Amino acid sequence: MKNPIDLASDAIFLEVFWTRIRSIVTEAAKVIVRTSFSTLSSEANDFAVVLTDTRGQTLAENAGAIPSFIGTLPKTVQATVASIGMDAMRPGDVFITNNPWIGTGHLNDVCLVKPIFHGERIVGFAATTGHVPDIGGKIRSVDARELFEEGFHIPIMHFLREGEVDNTLLSLLRANVRTPDLTVGDIWCHAGAAELIARRVDDLLREYGLHEIDSLADALFDRSEQAMRKAISALPDGEYRYSMDTDGFAEPFHFNVAVRIAGSEIECDFAGSSPQQPRAINCVLAYTNAMAVYAIKSLLLPDLPNNHGLFRPLTVTAPQGSILNPVSPAPVGGRSCTGHYVPTVVFGALYSVLPDRVMAGVGSPVWITNMNGIRENGKPFATVLFYNGGMGATAGKDGASVMSWPSNISPTPIEIAERDSPLRFRYKRLCSDSGGKGEFRGGLGEEICFVSRHTGPLSVVFLTERIKVPAPGLGGGGEGGCGAVLINGRPIDSRVPQVLQPGDEVTLRTPGGGGFGPAGKRSKAAQDRDRELGYASA
């Protein structure tokens, strides 16, 4: 056996080993895409895969992983180790949970954790999470008043015990969800991905004659931490603040952040943000943390692959009982409607420090249409569709139109949506004039129109934002256009669940991104191009 501690000082070997590890995790992600039962993984990319060391510290993630998931999955691994204990884990075990405070922040994301054995020793963990098409309870909306309304809750427990499935869990799960085959099928495809990682890592250690990976992980973490500290040290010390309001309910929600830079460390303090709400729009601290550190990492070291070491110099706090750190059993099903604002307020705070790198407000959070009904054969069904707004402009570029940020969610293609749901799409087009004005224009939102061709009532719940409060500009740039939801041509309250009758028409207009810099500085060539392409009216 080779000594990993000696190899840890070999920069070339570390790079080769890390590249091999990352390729294993990305291969596992492809397994999920190819074997998933629902379109949430295969089309929408609403999942992530990570490999951690024995301490639950992320060593590698799949390419294209969702930032929020890669920030929360390590905590899921650590909570599983604390609950089960490594001494009680056996080869073939796979653990499962969807607890929001342990997992990704809401019940719809089911997390799996598999200990990786090399011989009789645990050398790391494979962890996955994916949004399943249905988890029972109320169809996901911001209307729930407590966690118990939001679906089937799985505490940390065995999914596989030494390779044998817990059939009692599966029976209970299947009885409580509208899409038993799709939901359970997606969980099995994630279990297959975790198994692939375990086999590949065991083979890799045998190939190199290694008996553990923690020493190599520490070496990589130390190098990554040094790179992050160096990047932070180049910034001026100080406290930088930003505040922003969002749609809220009867009253707007308030987001407040103080970003404190001291030497080679950064703290993001969200004190002053709105209190915890009796609606399913609260965002657990793990998700808040993931979104905040993602924003900073994107600004300072965008090209370095993520691992635990990058985040050691970063601290994120929010008052307990606030909208960004709710107390269980607060409802959290629509937590993306809150958490996706976090990077925007961090960027706003750092505008004075990094004006050439930050981005104006984005036409996100991602918009979601959740539908459920009864098919002609009497079986229930549920469908989830995603739509995106425009990106914010930067100091050197117009914002991209209809792009998911800060999440990597992809919209389901119309052809797939029509195949899997009782809808007929009439059109999907850019919203002219929805991008905020500026020297650089905000990205445009989109307008989607579809008709229910279901034979009976179709329950629909929309998760929307920026219908009242638009995406802010930066540096004198204008606000992006607000969104809208219409049924049969009439605006509706998208916070309230709706029932579509056969033939009802839904029109969604997603928000545009904010502009950057004064509009008077926009070049004539850029203005002419906007009019020519229909991005702006004449």
Order of alpha helices (4+ residues) and beta strands (2+ residues): alpha-alpha-alpha-beta-beta-alpha-beta-beta-beta-beta-beta-alpha-alpha-alpha-beta-beta-beta-alpha-beta-alpha-alpha-beta-beta-alpha-beta-beta-beta-beta-beta-beta-beta-alpha
